[in-house]
């Protein structure tokens, strides 16, 4: 991809260390960078979403954000780090401005990212950001606090707390810090909230969130009125794909191999709920609509079912309803196509959780994510069949109500396998792979002078016991 024109944002163009993203930079970038920068930032936002969903403490989140930023937002050219930060933000702003749900998610994640990045900045950098926002605050003198009845009363009860109150540096209209007021963490007097520098993050984040919320609405108007049509052959396809882009392994190259004889066994032990449901419906109805065939078929391809076995498997099921001749005419081509053997020879990859969750099954369809598309009653019933019950079902339902569908799947995985899954479930094929690693017995190798012998854990334990 050629660069038509490339401009750099020098350090002098951005006064505070932490960008506020008030206006898009005037520059052109490579299409590769346009997409890659956005994907790297998306990894950071997804990591923040996962951390918040898991209920991590502020200190843990601060470390998580720092690690995510270092891992994903670096650049081989140090002078381009700020460029990557700003460009990636505005690309994702364009991606996530298009619907109310997308805007809500992006606003929450970017606000959280800004909050924790602001917290780790130096006091000088924090004051620079406050100056950029032109916040309506006033400095507070010690004498102003000392004459207040509030200070006198608190000091009489606890001199230590009184000294802490003297650390207050600014006062702002109380409506500027709603979360501090709601949490009763500030002293309010004559319409002003008295805020310590350690609490200023609330004031700044409120301003950042308000600005970004308005900017997303304006960006959406520009997108629908001009950008979408004007860039329909270049940027529009990239923008539309990024909102459902999976940024982990694509499982295009199977690391295992299964045969038709294995399918029933691994389906009951290692298929995630979305694939188990499709598999059971296929066995029940001897048919799946296109969306279901694609979702289950590519999953089976990803876990190692080769093309010949896939054709045999699907034909054995479908022929019971439509007959072998009709299957060969109407359905076999689609299976070969998904393996890259027909049409444009595209080697399709298995669907990620994000893609499955964003699908919209119609009447008679069985694809999609059960945690999102099932009623609570149906979801509870299928979880029971998987052996998940008690408080785990309640925890799963809580995640579902809060739209944390992948965390609900992670809880199911942990309940079924009896062990934790710290990385979370982000792909059906990851669920299968992790499950197989847990369930398959380890084999120990013992070498002797004459040969090498293989033992399962049970056999090895017996040998060790018997000396």
Secondary structure, DSSP 8 states (H G I E B T S, - for coil): ---S------GGG--SSS----S--S----HHHHHHHHHHHHHHHHHHHHHHHTT--HHHHHHHHHHHHHHHS--SSGGGHHHHHHHHHHHHHHHTTSSHHHHHHHHHHHHHHHHHHHHTS-HHHHHHHHHHHT--EEE--HHHHHTSHHHHHHHHH-HHHHHHHTT--EEEEGGG-HHHHHTT-SEEETTEEEE-GGGHHHHHHHHHHHHHHHHHHHHHHHIIIIIHHHTTTTTHHHHHHHTT---S----S-SS---HHHHHHHHHHH--HHHHHHHHHHHHHS---HHHHHHHHHHHHHTT--HHHHHHHHHHHHHHHH-HHHHHHHTHHHHHHHTTSSTT-------BHHHHHH----TT---S-HHHHS-HHHHHHHHHHTT--THHHHHHHHHHHTT-HHHHHHHHHHHHHTS--TT---BHHHHHHHHHHHHS--EEEEE-SS-EEEEEHHHHHHHHHT-
